[in-house]
Amino acid sequence: MIFADTLYTNDTQTTKARREKRKSVKVNYILIARRREIQKKKRVRDSVKLKQIRVLKEIVVR
């Protein structure tokens, strides 16, 4: 009986651990997605800035 009891407690612990892992993985995915979005926005901003600088250079050259 004691053996079965210990098995049960171990089982609950492992399921808890698995649940926690799943949560952390989900959070990680969300964080990664956010980072990617931010990087995309930055890239867009940089490209816009570069275009503006090119236009300014062209105007100056003329």
DAZI-V535634 format. One record per run of one state. SS is the DSSP state (H for helix, E for strand, C for the rest). FROM is the first residue (numbers start at 1). TO is the last residue. If there is no record, write none. Layout:
BEGIN
SS_FROM_TO / SS_FROM_TO
END
This chain:
BEGIN
C_1_1 / H_2_61 / C_62_62
END
